[in-house]
Amino acid sequence: MGAEGAANVIFRRQIAEADDPEAERAELVKAYKAELMHPYYAAERGLVDDVIDPARTREVLIGSLAMLRNKHVDRPARKHGNPPQ
């Protein structure tokens, strides 16, 4: 959802009660973008693991894939077989 849609949902009562709803909507969308639509907001709340510089993208991806190269997941043994009838 974009900033305009989110602001319309979050601030619908405030927009409806305003004398000039369009001006109020524009101001609230601007405030929403400035305060809530940046990666650091998501990182503060634990919604993302890390915020990286775009120039370091390749380095971070290579490191992450190297860490997972030897990952092994132990699967439980089968509980029930499927014998032929």
Rosetta blueprint (number, residue, H / E / L):
1 M L
2 G L
3 A H
4 E H
5 G H
6 A H
7 A H
8 N H
9 V H
10 I H
11 F L
12 R H
13 R H
14 Q H
15 I H
16 A H
17 E H
18 A L
19 D L
20 D L
21 P H
22 E H
23 A H
24 E H
25 R H
26 A H
27 E H
28 L H
29 V H
30 K H
31 A H
32 Y H
33 K H
34 A H
35 E H
36 L H
37 M L
38 H L
39 P H
40 Y H
41 Y H
42 A H
43 A H
44 E H
45 R L
46 G L
47 L L
48 V L
49 D L
50 D L
51 V L
52 I L
53 D L
54 P H
55 A H
56 R H
57 T H
58 R H
59 E H
60 V H
61 L H
62 I H
63 G H
64 S H
65 L H
66 A H
67 M H
68 L H
69 R L
70 N L
71 K L
72 H L
73 V L
74 D L
75 R L
76 P L
77 A L
78 R L
79 K L
80 H L
81 G L
82 N L
83 P L
84 P L
85 Q L
